[in-house]
């Protein structure tokens, strides 16, 4: 956790009952992991996709774009696509969406 502290991250750890995590957590990655855990417990198998409300299926595992420098982004995305990623987790304040778009078009 020390490395995260140097980056200015604030981490709060709480212990809650497993069934209460759904009500107390707003972290999308944690909720995604819980959904997969629940699916595995109920069905004995995992679906790597999630059905969106428009009927499209989206991969549940995404390649995170946070702190991917724009100058390195294009090659990193092309490598991720080659490795099988089809879902990229990004936000406008990452300031790398132009390079991401260029790599997606090129792929």
Secondary structure, DSSP 8 states (H G I E B T S, - for coil): -HHHHHTT---------GGGHHHH---HHHHHHHHHHHHHHHHSS--SEEE-TTS-EEES--EE-TT--HHHHHHHHHHHHHHT---EE--GGGS-HHHHHHHHHH-
